Amino acid sequence: MAMAALFRRRVFRHPFRSATESTGVHSMLFALVSGPIYYWRKRARIEAVVLGIASIPPLLYNPATSLVSRAVLNDAVTLIWAGAVVFAPALLALSYRRQGWIEIGESG
C-alpha cells in the first residue's frame, strides 16, 4: 500500500505563477526515454545533474587505470538509471515540495 502512494498521480501548482505540473506513472515512461533531459524540463535540476553526472564514467572508462571493471561500472550506472526511472514520481514530487510548490490534489 505504501508503494502505491508513491506512484499516484499528483498535481502541483507554483505558489506565485499559474504554472502546474503533474507527476505519476507517466513520469516513469518519460524518465526512461529521456533521462536527465526530462528531469531538467520538469524543473528538477538537482536530479537532472546527478543523473547526468552518473552517466559520464562509462564514457571515460580506461581499463589501464581503472580500479573497477567495465561490467561493475555499467551495472552501477544501470542501477542509478533504474532508480531514477522507478522513483521518478516520488523524486519529482519531492523536488516540487523542496521548491515551495503547493500540492493541489490528485487527479484520476
Gaussian input, Z-matrix of N, CA and C with variables (Angstrom, degrees):
# hf/3-21g

backbone

0 1
 N
 C     1     B1
 C     2     B2     1     A1
 N     3     B3     2     A2     1     D1
 C     4     B4     3     A3     2     D2
 C     5     B5     4     A4     3     D3
 N     6     B6     5     A5     4     D4
 C     7     B7     6     A6     5     D5
 C     8     B8     7     A7     6     D6
 N     9     B9     8     A8     7     D7
 C    10    B10     9     A9     8     D8
 C    11    B11    10    A10     9     D9
 N    12    B12    11    A11    10    D10
 C    13    B13    12    A12    11    D11
 C    14    B14    13    A13    12    D12
 N    15    B15    14    A14    13    D13
 C    16    B16    15    A15    14    D14
 C    17    B17    16    A16    15    D15
 N    18    B18    17    A17    16    D16
 C    19    B19    18    A18    17    D17
 C    20    B20    19    A19    18    D18
 N    21    B21    20    A20    19    D19
 C    22    B22    21    A21    20    D20
 C    23    B23    22    A22    21    D21
 N    24    B24    23    A23    22    D22
 C    25    B25    24    A24    23    D23
 C    26    B26    25    A25    24    D24
 N    27    B27    26    A26    25    D25
 C    28    B28    27    A27    26    D26
 C    29    B29    28    A28    27    D27
 N    30    B30    29    A29    28    D28
 C    31    B31    30    A30    29    D29
 C    32    B32    31    A31    30    D30
 N    33    B33    32    A32    31    D31
 C    34    B34    33    A33    32    D32
 C    35    B35    34    A34    33    D33
 N    36    B36    35    A35    34    D34
 C    37    B37    36    A36    35    D35
 C    38    B38    37    A37    36    D36
 N    39    B39    38    A38    37    D37
 C    40    B40    39    A39    38    D38
 C    41    B41    40    A40    39    D39
 N    42    B42    41    A41    40    D40
 C    43    B43    42    A42    41    D41
 C    44    B44    43    A43    42    D42
 N    45    B45    44    A44    43    D43
 C    46    B46    45    A45    44    D44
 C    47    B47    46    A46    45    D45
 N    48    B48    47    A47    46    D46
 C    49    B49    48    A48    47    D47
 C    50    B50    49    A49    48    D48
 N    51    B51    50    A50    49    D49
 C    52    B52    51    A51    50    D50
 C    53    B53    52    A52    51    D51
 N    54    B54    53    A53    52    D52
 C    55    B55    54    A54    53    D53
 C    56    B56    55    A55    54    D54
 N    57    B57    56    A56    55    D55
 C    58    B58    57    A57    56    D56
 C    59    B59    58    A58    57    D57
 N    60    B60    59    A59    58    D58
 C    61    B61    60    A60    59    D59
 C    62    B62    61    A61    60    D60
 N    63    B63    62    A62    61    D61
 C    64    B64    63    A63    62    D62
 C    65    B65    64    A64    63    D63
 N    66    B66    65    A65    64    D64
 C    67    B67    66    A66    65    D65
 C    68    B68    67    A67    66    D66
 N    69    B69    68    A68    67    D67
 C    70    B70    69    A69    68    D68
 C    71    B71    70    A70    69    D69
 N    72    B72    71    A71    70    D70
 C    73    B73    72    A72    71    D71
 C    74    B74    73    A73    72    D72
 N    75    B75    74    A74    73    D73
 C    76    B76    75    A75    74    D74
 C    77    B77    76    A76    75    D75
 N    78    B78    77    A77    76    D76
 C    79    B79    78    A78    77    D77
 C    80    B80    79    A79    78    D78
 N    81    B81    80    A80    79    D79
 C    82    B82    81    A81    80    D80
 C    83    B83    82    A82    81    D81
 N    84    B84    83    A83    82    D82
 C    85    B85    84    A84    83    D83
 C    86    B86    85    A85    84    D84
 N    87    B87    86    A86    85    D85
 C    88    B88    87    A87    86    D86
 C    89    B89    88    A88    87    D87
 N    90    B90    89    A89    88    D88
 C    91    B91    90    A90    89    D89
 C    92    B92    91    A91    90    D90
 N    93    B93    92    A92    91    D91
 C    94    B94    93    A93    92    D92
 C    95    B95    94    A94    93    D93
 N    96    B96    95    A95    94    D94
 C    97    B97    96    A96    95    D95
 C    98    B98    97    A97    96    D96
 N    99    B99    98    A98    97    D97
 C   100   B100    99    A99    98    D98
 C   101   B101   100   A100    99    D99
 N   102   B102   101   A101   100   D100
 C   103   B103   102   A102   101   D101
 C   104   B104   103   A103   102   D102
 N   105   B105   104   A104   103   D103
 C   106   B106   105   A105   104   D104
 C   107   B107   106   A106   105   D105
 N   108   B108   107   A107   106   D106
 C   109   B109   108   A108   107   D107
 C   110   B110   109   A109   108   D108
 N   111   B111   110   A110   109   D109
 C   112   B112   111   A111   110   D110
 C   113   B113   112   A112   111   D111
 N   114   B114   113   A113   112   D112
 C   115   B115   114   A114   113   D113
 C   116   B116   115   A115   114   D114
 N   117   B117   116   A116   115   D115
 C   118   B118   117   A117   116   D116
 C   119   B119   118   A118   117   D117
 N   120   B120   119   A119   118   D118
 C   121   B121   120   A120   119   D119
 C   122   B122   121   A121   120   D120
 N   123   B123   122   A122   121   D121
 C   124   B124   123   A123   122   D122
 C   125   B125   124   A124   123   D123
 N   126   B126   125   A125   124   D124
 C   127   B127   126   A126   125   D125
 C   128   B128   127   A127   126   D126
 N   129   B129   128   A128   127   D127
 C   130   B130   129   A129   128   D128
 C   131   B131   130   A130   129   D129
 N   132   B132   131   A131   130   D130
 C   133   B133   132   A132   131   D131
 C   134   B134   133   A133   132   D132
 N   135   B135   134   A134   133   D133
 C   136   B136   135   A135   134   D134
 C   137   B137   136   A136   135   D135
 N   138   B138   137   A137   136   D136
 C   139   B139   138   A138   137   D137
 C   140   B140   139   A139   138   D138
 N   141   B141   140   A140   139   D139
 C   142   B142   141   A141   140   D140
 C   143   B143   142   A142   141   D141
 N   144   B144   143   A143   142   D142
 C   145   B145   144   A144   143   D143
 C   146   B146   145   A145   144   D144
 N   147   B147   146   A146   145   D145
 C   148   B148   147   A147   146   D146
 C   149   B149   148   A148   147   D147
 N   150   B150   149   A149   148   D148
 C   151   B151   150   A150   149   D149
 C   152   B152   151   A151   150   D150
 N   153   B153   152   A152   151   D151
 C   154   B154   153   A153   152   D152
 C   155   B155   154   A154   153   D153
 N   156   B156   155   A155   154   D154
 C   157   B157   156   A156   155   D155
 C   158   B158   157   A157   156   D156
 N   159   B159   158   A158   157   D157
 C   160   B160   159   A159   158   D158
 C   161   B161   160   A160   159   D159
 N   162   B162   161   A161   160   D160
 C   163   B163   162   A162   161   D161
 C   164   B164   163   A163   162   D162
 N   165   B165   164   A164   163   D163
 C   166   B166   165   A165   164   D164
 C   167   B167   166   A166   165   D165
 N   168   B168   167   A167   166   D166
 C   169   B169   168   A168   167   D167
 C   170   B170   169   A169   168   D168
 N   171   B171   170   A170   169   D169
 C   172   B172   171   A171   170   D170
 C   173   B173   172   A172   171   D171
 N   174   B174   173   A173   172   D172
 C   175   B175   174   A174   173   D173
 C   176   B176   175   A175   174   D174
 N   177   B177   176   A176   175   D175
 C   178   B178   177   A177   176   D176
 C   179   B179   178   A178   177   D177
 N   180   B180   179   A179   178   D178
 C   181   B181   180   A180   179   D179
 C   182   B182   181   A181   180   D180
 N   183   B183   182   A182   181   D181
 C   184   B184   183   A183   182   D182
 C   185   B185   184   A184   183   D183
 N   186   B186   185   A185   184   D184
 C   187   B187   186   A186   185   D185
 C   188   B188   187   A187   186   D186
 N   189   B189   188   A188   187   D187
 C   190   B190   189   A189   188   D188
 C   191   B191   190   A190   189   D189
 N   192   B192   191   A191   190   D190
 C   193   B193   192   A192   191   D191
 C   194   B194   193   A193   192   D192
 N   195   B195   194   A194   193   D193
 C   196   B196   195   A195   194   D194
 C   197   B197   196   A196   195   D195
 N   198   B198   197   A197   196   D196
 C   199   B199   198   A198   197   D197
 C   200   B200   199   A199   198   D198
 N   201   B201   200   A200   199   D199
 C   202   B202   201   A201   200   D200
 C   203   B203   202   A202   201   D201
 N   204   B204   203   A203   202   D202
 C   205   B205   204   A204   203   D203
 C   206   B206   205   A205   204   D204
 N   207   B207   206   A206   205   D205
 C   208   B208   207   A207   206   D206
 C   209   B209   208   A208   207   D207
 N   210   B210   209   A209   208   D208
 C   211   B211   210   A210   209   D209
 C   212   B212   211   A211   210   D210
 N   213   B213   212   A212   211   D211
 C   214   B214   213   A213   212   D212
 C   215   B215   214   A214   213   D213
 N   216   B216   215   A215   214   D214
 C   217   B217   216   A216   215   D215
 C   218   B218   217   A217   216   D216
 N   219   B219   218   A218   217   D217
 C   220   B220   219   A219   218   D218
 C   221   B221   220   A220   219   D219
 N   222   B222   221   A221   220   D220
 C   223   B223   222   A222   221   D221
 C   224   B224   223   A223   222   D222
 N   225   B225   224   A224   223   D223
 C   226   B226   225   A225   224   D224
 C   227   B227   226   A226   225   D225
 N   228   B228   227   A227   226   D226
 C   229   B229   228   A228   227   D227
 C   230   B230   229   A229   228   D228
 N   231   B231   230   A230   229   D229
 C   232   B232   231   A231   230   D230
 C   233   B233   232   A232   231   D231
 N   234   B234   233   A233   232   D232
 C   235   B235   234   A234   233   D233
 C   236   B236   235   A235   234   D234
 N   237   B237   236   A236   235   D235
 C   238   B238   237   A237   236   D236
 C   239   B239   238   A238   237   D237
 N   240   B240   239   A239   238   D238
 C   241   B241   240   A240   239   D239
 C   242   B242   241   A241   240   D240
 N   243   B243   242   A242   241   D241
 C   244   B244   243   A243   242   D242
 C   245   B245   244   A244   243   D243
 N   246   B246   245   A245   244   D244
 C   247   B247   246   A246   245   D245
 C   248   B248   247   A247   246   D246
 N   249   B249   248   A248   247   D247
 C   250   B250   249   A249   248   D248
 C   251   B251   250   A250   249   D249
 N   252   B252   251   A251   250   D250
 C   253   B253   252   A252   251   D251
 C   254   B254   253   A253   252   D252
 N   255   B255   254   A254   253   D253
 C   256   B256   255   A255   254   D254
 C   257   B257   256   A256   255   D255
 N   258   B258   257   A257   256   D256
 C   259   B259   258   A258   257   D257
 C   260   B260   259   A259   258   D258
 N   261   B261   260   A260   259   D259
 C   262   B262   261   A261   260   D260
 C   263   B263   262   A262   261   D261
 N   264   B264   263   A263   262   D262
 C   265   B265   264   A264   263   D263
 C   266   B266   265   A265   264   D264
 N   267   B267   266   A266   265   D265
 C   268   B268   267   A267   266   D266
 C   269   B269   268   A268   267   D267
 N   270   B270   269   A269   268   D268
 C   271   B271   270   A270   269   D269
 C   272   B272   271   A271   270   D270
 N   273   B273   272   A272   271   D271
 C   274   B274   273   A273   272   D272
 C   275   B275   274   A274   273   D273
 N   276   B276   275   A275   274   D274
 C   277   B277   276   A276   275   D275
 C   278   B278   277   A277   276   D276
 N   279   B279   278   A278   277   D277
 C   280   B280   279   A279   278   D278
 C   281   B281   280   A280   279   D279
 N   282   B282   281   A281   280   D280
 C   283   B283   282   A282   281   D281
 C   284   B284   283   A283   282   D282
 N   285   B285   284   A284   283   D283
 C   286   B286   285   A285   284   D284
 C   287   B287   286   A286   285   D285
 N   288   B288   287   A287   286   D286
 C   289   B289   288   A288   287   D287
 C   290   B290   289   A289   288   D288
 N   291   B291   290   A290   289   D289
 C   292   B292   291   A291   290   D290
 C   293   B293   292   A292   291   D291
 N   294   B294   293   A293   292   D292
 C   295   B295   294   A294   293   D293
 C   296   B296   295   A295   294   D294
 N   297   B297   296   A296   295   D295
 C   298   B298   297   A297   296   D296
 C   299   B299   298   A298   297   D297
 N   300   B300   299   A299   298   D298
 C   301   B301   300   A300   299   D299
 C   302   B302   301   A301   300   D300
 N   303   B303   302   A302   301   D301
 C   304   B304   303   A303   302   D302
 C   305   B305   304   A304   303   D303
 N   306   B306   305   A305   304   D304
 C   307   B307   306   A306   305   D305
 C   308   B308   307   A307   306   D306
 N   309   B309   308   A308   307   D307
 C   310   B310   309   A309   308   D308
 C   311   B311   310   A310   309   D309
 N   312   B312   311   A311   310   D310
 C   313   B313   312   A312   311   D311
 C   314   B314   313   A313   312   D312
 N   315   B315   314   A314   313   D313
 C   316   B316   315   A315   314   D314
 C   317   B317   316   A316   315   D315
 N   318   B318   317   A317   316   D316
 C   319   B319   318   A318   317   D317
 C   320   B320   319   A319   318   D318
 N   321   B321   320   A320   319   D319
 C   322   B322   321   A321   320   D320
 C   323   B323   322   A322   321   D321

   B1=1.4408
   B2=1.5236
   B3=1.3223
   B4=1.4570
   B5=1.5219
   B6=1.3239
   B7=1.4661
   B8=1.5269
   B9=1.3227
   B10=1.4638
   B11=1.5281
   B12=1.3118
   B13=1.4651
   B14=1.5314
   B15=1.3399
   B16=1.4637
   B17=1.5182
   B18=1.3272
   B19=1.4549
   B20=1.5260
   B21=1.3168
   B22=1.4651
   B23=1.5293
   B24=1.3010
   B25=1.4646
   B26=1.5329
   B27=1.3207
   B28=1.4621
   B29=1.5217
   B30=1.3120
   B31=1.4652
   B32=1.5297
   B33=1.3286
   B34=1.4580
   B35=1.5187
   B36=1.3444
   B37=1.4633
   B38=1.5156
   B39=1.3291
   B40=1.4593
   B41=1.5275
   B42=1.3342
   B43=1.4663
   B44=1.5254
   B45=1.3375
   B46=1.4513
   B47=1.5240
   B48=1.2973
   B49=1.4630
   B50=1.5214
   B51=1.3033
   B52=1.4584
   B53=1.5326
   B54=1.3233
   B55=1.4616
   B56=1.5210
   B57=1.3251
   B58=1.4530
   B59=1.5237
   B60=1.3152
   B61=1.4641
   B62=1.5209
   B63=1.3178
   B64=1.4603
   B65=1.5215
   B66=1.3087
   B67=1.4563
   B68=1.5194
   B69=1.2940
   B70=1.4554
   B71=1.5143
   B72=1.3093
   B73=1.4546
   B74=1.5320
   B75=1.3308
   B76=1.4635
   B77=1.5300
   B78=1.3175
   B79=1.4618
   B80=1.5215
   B81=1.3336
   B82=1.4590
   B83=1.5260
   B84=1.3137
   B85=1.4550
   B86=1.5312
   B87=1.3156
   B88=1.4622
   B89=1.5284
   B90=1.3304
   B91=1.4634
   B92=1.5257
   B93=1.3208
   B94=1.4626
   B95=1.5251
   B96=1.3167
   B97=1.4629
   B98=1.5271
   B99=1.3291
   B100=1.4638
   B101=1.5223
   B102=1.3148
   B103=1.4600
   B104=1.5151
   B105=1.3455
   B106=1.4603
   B107=1.5288
   B108=1.3118
   B109=1.4705
   B110=1.5215
   B111=1.3247
   B112=1.4653
   B113=1.5245
   B114=1.3228
   B115=1.4635
   B116=1.5342
   B117=1.3268
   B118=1.4616
   B119=1.5240
   B120=1.3302
   B121=1.4631
   B122=1.5251
   B123=1.3257
   B124=1.4613
   B125=1.5299
   B126=1.3182
   B127=1.4672
   B128=1.5320
   B129=1.3160
   B130=1.4642
   B131=1.5282
   B132=1.3187
   B133=1.4606
   B134=1.5281
   B135=1.3197
   B136=1.4609
   B137=1.5241
   B138=1.3066
   B139=1.4547
   B140=1.5271
   B141=1.3315
   B142=1.4606
   B143=1.5278
   B144=1.3158
   B145=1.4614
   B146=1.5244
   B147=1.3247
   B148=1.4704
   B149=1.5232
   B150=1.3165
   B151=1.4635
   B152=1.5245
   B153=1.3145
   B154=1.4604
   B155=1.5191
   B156=1.3207
   B157=1.4591
   B158=1.5235
   B159=1.3239
   B160=1.4607
   B161=1.5219
   B162=1.3158
   B163=1.4612
   B164=1.5278
   B165=1.3038
   B166=1.4598
   B167=1.5372
   B168=1.3346
   B169=1.4668
   B170=1.5316
   B171=1.3333
   B172=1.4690
   B173=1.5303
   B174=1.3148
   B175=1.4570
   B176=1.5263
   B177=1.3276
   B178=1.4648
   B179=1.5257
   B180=1.2997
   B181=1.4650
   B182=1.5206
   B183=1.3337
   B184=1.4537
   B185=1.5182
   B186=1.3291
   B187=1.4654
   B188=1.5278
   B189=1.3132
   B190=1.4650
   B191=1.5192
   B192=1.3234
   B193=1.4669
   B194=1.5254
   B195=1.2928
   B196=1.4563
   B197=1.5246
   B198=1.3205
   B199=1.4597
   B200=1.5297
   B201=1.3106
   B202=1.4644
   B203=1.5278
   B204=1.3026
   B205=1.4609
   B206=1.5278
   B207=1.3243
   B208=1.4589
   B209=1.5227
   B210=1.3268
   B211=1.4660
   B212=1.5309
   B213=1.3195
   B214=1.4633
   B215=1.5276
   B216=1.3146
   B217=1.4657
   B218=1.5270
   B219=1.3203
   B220=1.4642
   B221=1.5265
   B222=1.3393
   B223=1.4628
   B224=1.5307
   B225=1.3260
   B226=1.4660
   B227=1.5324
   B228=1.3133
   B229=1.4674
   B230=1.5273
   B231=1.3231
   B232=1.4655
   B233=1.5206
   B234=1.3194
   B235=1.4640
   B236=1.5310
   B237=1.3212
   B238=1.4686
   B239=1.5266
   B240=1.3303
   B241=1.4613
   B242=1.5212
   B243=1.3302
   B244=1.4692
   B245=1.5273
   B246=1.3317
   B247=1.4628
   B248=1.5142
   B249=1.3375
   B250=1.4681
   B251=1.5215
   B252=1.3202
   B253=1.4645
   B254=1.5189
   B255=1.3167
   B256=1.4710
   B257=1.5249
   B258=1.3141
   B259=1.4612
   B260=1.5310
   B261=1.3196
   B262=1.4731
   B263=1.5263
   B264=1.3419
   B265=1.4732
   B266=1.5303
   B267=1.3164
   B268=1.4604
   B269=1.5240
   B270=1.3364
   B271=1.4675
   B272=1.5193
   B273=1.3303
   B274=1.4585
   B275=1.5271
   B276=1.3332
   B277=1.4666
   B278=1.5272
   B279=1.3146
   B280=1.4664
   B281=1.5236
   B282=1.3202
   B283=1.4600
   B284=1.5201
   B285=1.3201
   B286=1.4695
   B287=1.5256
   B288=1.3028
   B289=1.4754
   B290=1.5188
   B291=1.3376
   B292=1.4636
   B293=1.5251
   B294=1.3245
   B295=1.4541
   B296=1.5274
   B297=1.3291
   B298=1.4493
   B299=1.5177
   B300=1.3303
   B301=1.4502
   B302=1.5286
   B303=1.3064
   B304=1.4671
   B305=1.5313
   B306=1.3160
   B307=1.4706
   B308=1.5241
   B309=1.3177
   B310=1.4680
   B311=1.5124
   B312=1.3028
   B313=1.4517
   B314=1.5001
   B315=1.2994
   B316=1.4582
   B317=1.5177
   B318=1.3010
   B319=1.4496
   B320=1.5115
   B321=1.3115
   B322=1.4545
   B323=1.4566
   A1=111.52
   A2=118.21
   A3=121.00
   A4=111.22
   A5=117.32
   A6=120.15
   A7=111.17
   A8=117.29
   A9=120.52
   A10=110.86
   A11=117.08
   A12=120.53
   A13=111.11
   A14=117.22
   A15=119.87
   A16=112.31
   A17=116.74
   A18=120.78
   A19=114.20
   A20=117.96
   A21=118.50
   A22=110.11
   A23=115.15
   A24=120.55
   A25=109.58
   A26=115.11
   A27=121.78
   A28=109.30
   A29=115.42
   A30=121.01
   A31=107.62
   A32=115.58
   A33=122.28
   A34=109.06
   A35=115.26
   A36=121.94
   A37=108.89
   A38=114.99
   A39=120.01
   A40=108.09
   A41=118.52
   A42=119.67
   A43=115.02
   A44=119.16
   A45=120.55
   A46=114.12
   A47=116.65
   A48=120.67
   A49=108.23
   A50=116.34
   A51=119.46
   A52=112.01
   A53=117.42
   A54=121.17
   A55=110.49
   A56=115.34
   A57=121.01
   A58=109.09
   A59=115.65
   A60=122.70
   A61=107.44
   A62=115.98
   A63=119.76
   A64=109.57
   A65=115.26
   A66=122.10
   A67=107.70
   A68=115.84
   A69=120.96
   A70=109.95
   A71=115.31
   A72=119.90
   A73=111.06
   A74=117.38
   A75=119.91
   A76=111.26
   A77=117.47
   A78=121.32
   A79=111.33
   A80=115.75
   A81=119.73
   A82=110.90
   A83=117.09
   A84=121.00
   A85=111.22
   A86=116.36
   A87=119.61
   A88=111.59
   A89=118.27
   A90=120.87
   A91=110.65
   A92=117.22
   A93=121.03
   A94=111.09
   A95=116.53
   A96=121.17
   A97=112.12
   A98=117.43
   A99=118.30
   A100=115.54
   A101=119.32
   A102=122.57
   A103=114.82
   A104=117.49
   A105=120.45
   A106=113.53
   A107=117.30
   A108=119.89
   A109=110.21
   A110=117.01
   A111=120.73
   A112=111.00
   A113=116.48
   A114=119.41
   A115=110.70
   A116=117.38
   A117=120.50
   A118=110.82
   A119=116.88
   A120=120.63
   A121=112.43
   A122=117.67
   A123=121.59
   A124=111.70
   A125=117.51
   A126=124.92
   A127=113.70
   A128=117.60
   A129=122.25
   A130=106.91
   A131=116.08
   A132=121.90
   A133=113.15
   A134=117.81
   A135=120.50
   A136=110.30
   A137=117.42
   A138=121.68
   A139=110.93
   A140=116.96
   A141=121.10
   A142=111.28
   A143=116.54
   A144=120.37
   A145=110.52
   A146=117.73
   A147=120.84
   A148=110.50
   A149=117.22
   A150=120.66
   A151=111.10
   A152=117.57
   A153=120.75
   A154=112.44
   A155=117.06
   A156=120.86
   A157=110.94
   A158=117.32
   A159=120.74
   A160=112.08
   A161=117.56
   A162=121.67
   A163=112.97
   A164=118.52
   A165=121.89
   A166=114.07
   A167=121.88
   A168=120.48
   A169=116.15
   A170=120.89
   A171=117.11
   A172=112.95
   A173=116.94
   A174=120.03
   A175=112.48
   A176=116.63
   A177=121.89
   A178=112.93
   A179=117.49
   A180=122.06
   A181=111.43
   A182=116.41
   A183=123.42
   A184=107.83
   A185=118.58
   A186=120.39
   A187=113.54
   A188=118.65
   A189=120.63
   A190=112.50
   A191=117.82
   A192=120.26
   A193=113.36
   A194=118.07
   A195=120.63
   A196=111.86
   A197=115.78
   A198=121.21
   A199=112.74
   A200=116.94
   A201=121.86
   A202=109.28
   A203=115.41
   A204=119.11
   A205=110.11
   A206=115.04
   A207=120.44
   A208=110.54
   A209=117.28
   A210=120.97
   A211=111.22
   A212=117.58
   A213=121.12
   A214=110.45
   A215=116.09
   A216=120.57
   A217=111.00
   A218=116.84
   A219=120.54
   A220=111.73
   A221=117.10
   A222=120.12
   A223=111.38
   A224=117.38
   A225=120.79
   A226=110.69
   A227=117.09
   A228=120.73
   A229=110.21
   A230=116.58
   A231=120.13
   A232=111.04
   A233=117.51
   A234=121.46
   A235=111.19
   A236=117.44
   A237=121.14
   A238=110.41
   A239=117.23
   A240=120.95
   A241=111.15
   A242=116.94
   A243=120.08
   A244=110.58
   A245=116.82
   A246=119.94
   A247=112.26
   A248=116.47
   A249=120.48
   A250=111.35
   A251=117.38
   A252=121.10
   A253=110.38
   A254=117.07
   A255=120.97
   A256=111.18
   A257=116.62
   A258=119.81
   A259=113.09
   A260=117.89
   A261=121.27
   A262=112.75
   A263=120.27
   A264=118.18
   A265=112.76
   A266=116.73
   A267=120.11
   A268=111.37
   A269=117.51
   A270=120.29
   A271=111.69
   A272=116.78
   A273=119.52
   A274=111.50
   A275=116.62
   A276=119.74
   A277=110.94
   A278=116.90
   A279=120.08
   A280=111.30
   A281=117.04
   A282=120.43
   A283=111.09
   A284=116.95
   A285=119.70
   A286=111.04
   A287=117.61
   A288=119.93
   A289=111.00
   A290=116.11
   A291=120.95
   A292=110.77
   A293=117.69
   A294=122.14
   A295=113.03
   A296=117.20
   A297=120.62
   A298=115.07
   A299=118.10
   A300=121.24
   A301=109.56
   A302=116.51
   A303=122.27
   A304=108.41
   A305=115.08
   A306=119.28
   A307=108.22
   A308=116.23
   A309=119.90
   A310=112.34
   A311=117.80
   A312=119.62
   A313=113.62
   A314=112.69
   A315=121.64
   A316=107.50
   A317=115.14
   A318=119.04
   A319=108.72
   A320=114.61
   A321=122.17
   A322=112.51
   D1=-35.60
   D2=-178.41
   D3=-68.60
   D4=-35.44
   D5=178.62
   D6=-66.90
   D7=-34.73
   D8=178.69
   D9=-63.72
   D10=-32.79
   D11=179.08
   D12=-67.45
   D13=-30.14
   D14=178.76
   D15=-68.61
   D16=-31.31
   D17=-171.44
   D18=-103.22
   D19=3.18
   D20=179.73
   D21=-69.27
   D22=155.79
   D23=-178.68
   D24=-75.27
   D25=127.05
   D26=179.79
   D27=-125.98
   D28=149.49
   D29=178.45
   D30=-122.10
   D31=131.50
   D32=-179.69
   D33=-120.30
   D34=146.32
   D35=178.98
   D36=-123.43
   D37=137.43
   D38=176.14
   D39=-67.49
   D40=138.77
   D41=-174.83
   D42=-67.27
   D43=-24.25
   D44=-175.85
   D45=-115.39
   D46=-18.82
   D47=178.69
   D48=-113.85
   D49=172.30
   D50=179.57
   D51=-91.22
   D52=12.45
   D53=-178.67
   D54=-69.32
   D55=137.38
   D56=174.90
   D57=-128.17
   D58=150.16
   D59=176.79
   D60=-136.71
   D61=147.88
   D62=177.84
   D63=-122.12
   D64=150.80
   D65=174.77
   D66=-125.68
   D67=157.51
   D68=179.63
   D69=168.39
   D70=-163.66
   D71=-178.10
   D72=-62.98
   D73=-29.73
   D74=177.91
   D75=-61.45
   D76=-26.03
   D77=178.25
   D78=-63.97
   D79=-32.25
   D80=179.36
   D81=-64.34
   D82=-43.18
   D83=-179.87
   D84=-63.74
   D85=-46.50
   D86=-179.03
   D87=-67.61
   D88=-35.25
   D89=176.82
   D90=-67.24
   D91=-34.43
   D92=177.57
   D93=-66.85
   D94=-41.57
   D95=-175.61
   D96=-75.06
   D97=-43.35
   D98=-172.41
   D99=-119.32
   D100=-3.60
   D101=172.08
   D102=55.41
   D103=-125.12
   D104=-174.95
   D105=-63.80
   D106=-26.93
   D107=178.09
   D108=-63.91
   D109=-40.41
   D110=178.34
   D111=-63.60
   D112=-46.28
   D113=179.40
   D114=-61.76
   D115=-39.40
   D116=179.45
   D117=-63.29
   D118=-44.89
   D119=-179.39
   D120=-68.27
   D121=-26.10
   D122=177.50
   D123=-88.18
   D124=11.64
   D125=176.22
   D126=68.68
   D127=24.33
   D128=175.59
   D129=-102.52
   D130=75.10
   D131=-170.93
   D132=-65.35
   D133=-43.31
   D134=-177.88
   D135=-62.59
   D136=-45.21
   D137=179.84
   D138=-63.18
   D139=-39.24
   D140=179.29
   D141=-64.53
   D142=-42.87
   D143=-179.08
   D144=-67.51
   D145=-43.53
   D146=179.65
   D147=-61.56
   D148=-45.37
   D149=-179.80
   D150=-67.07
   D151=-37.88
   D152=177.65
   D153=-66.31
   D154=-43.44
   D155=179.16
   D156=-66.52
   D157=-36.60
   D158=178.60
   D159=-65.89
   D160=-20.76
   D161=-178.87
   D162=-84.22
   D163=-11.48
   D164=-174.23
   D165=-78.57
   D166=-42.69
   D167=-174.32
   D168=-53.21
   D169=-39.12
   D170=178.03
   D171=-64.31
   D172=-26.58
   D173=178.72
   D174=-73.75
   D175=-26.89
   D176=-177.49
   D177=-104.39
   D178=15.08
   D179=-175.41
   D180=-63.78
   D181=130.90
   D182=175.68
   D183=-127.64
   D184=109.98
   D185=-175.55
   D186=-63.62
   D187=-23.69
   D188=-178.51
   D189=-72.48
   D190=-30.50
   D191=-175.47
   D192=-115.33
   D193=-0.26
   D194=-175.41
   D195=-81.75
   D196=144.60
   D197=177.27
   D198=-89.32
   D199=-13.86
   D200=179.26
   D201=-125.02
   D202=159.49
   D203=178.96
   D204=-78.99
   D205=162.93
   D206=178.80
   D207=-62.03
   D208=-36.23
   D209=-179.03
   D210=-63.77
   D211=-42.54
   D212=178.78
   D213=-65.21
   D214=-42.20
   D215=179.10
   D216=-63.66
   D217=-44.82
   D218=178.34
   D219=-64.50
   D220=-38.11
   D221=177.63
   D222=-64.49
   D223=-39.59
   D224=179.29
   D225=-65.61
   D226=-43.55
   D227=179.62
   D228=-66.46
   D229=-40.21
   D230=177.35
   D231=-62.40
   D232=-39.57
   D233=178.20
   D234=-64.79
   D235=-40.82
   D236=178.17
   D237=-64.68
   D238=-45.00
   D239=178.61
   D240=-63.93
   D241=-42.22
   D242=179.54
   D243=-62.52
   D244=-40.59
   D245=176.26
   D246=-63.51
   D247=-39.84
   D248=178.79
   D249=-66.24
   D250=-30.98
   D251=178.77
   D252=-77.49
   D253=-49.75
   D254=-175.59
   D255=-65.51
   D256=-39.45
   D257=-176.58
   D258=-99.44
   D259=18.65
   D260=-179.96
   D261=-55.28
   D262=-46.27
   D263=179.85
   D264=-60.94
   D265=-41.50
   D266=-179.58
   D267=-70.80
   D268=-40.26
   D269=178.86
   D270=-63.94
   D271=-41.19
   D272=178.51
   D273=-66.93
   D274=-41.28
   D275=178.30
   D276=-62.05
   D277=-42.90
   D278=177.92
   D279=-64.87
   D280=-37.89
   D281=178.30
   D282=-64.18
   D283=-43.80
   D284=179.35
   D285=-64.69
   D286=-41.37
   D287=177.92
   D288=-63.44
   D289=-41.12
   D290=179.47
   D291=-61.18
   D292=-32.58
   D293=-179.16
   D294=-87.41
   D295=-0.74
   D296=176.00
   D297=92.57
   D298=10.08
   D299=177.83
   D300=-68.29
   D301=152.36
   D302=-177.23
   D303=-105.92
   D304=129.39
   D305=176.70
   D306=-78.01
   D307=117.00
   D308=-175.82
   D309=-98.15
   D310=-0.22
   D311=174.52
   D312=139.48
   D313=-175.02
   D314=178.66
   D315=-109.08
   D316=149.85
   D317=173.35
   D318=-128.16
   D319=143.67
   D320=176.83
   D321=60.94

